[in-house]
């Protein structure tokens, strides 16, 4: 018996292979915060560079921040890592740039981080492969 991503319950039809969603981990952290087991300083600790990218190189998230619940404060920042890119990754500015990187011959990895510009909450949302010969 083989397992494919499309046969696992909850995976959307047509979802690209290799996508890792960190929603369960995120929900566990939020639950621990709301129970008082984690302080706000524990969960709202975004790095200054991440906050800078959230301010200038991000896209809107579809929900509000799970910590401060400030409408419109939660954004998504996408970084791409791989050969010939800086060790710190490359912050992707648009969907067009992401699509262009996906068409390239090099294997890359994209990381999407949700960041609250109000309370500094941040959490890795998902990762997925780009480019290469995975087609």
Secondary structure, 3 states (H helix, E strand, C coil): CCCCHHHCCCCCCCCCCCCEECHHHHHHHHHHHHCCCCCHHHHCCCCHHHHHHHHHCCEECCCCCCCCCCCCCEEEEEEEEECCCCCCCEEECCHHHHHHHHHCCCEEEEEEEEEECCCCCEEEEEEEEEECCCC
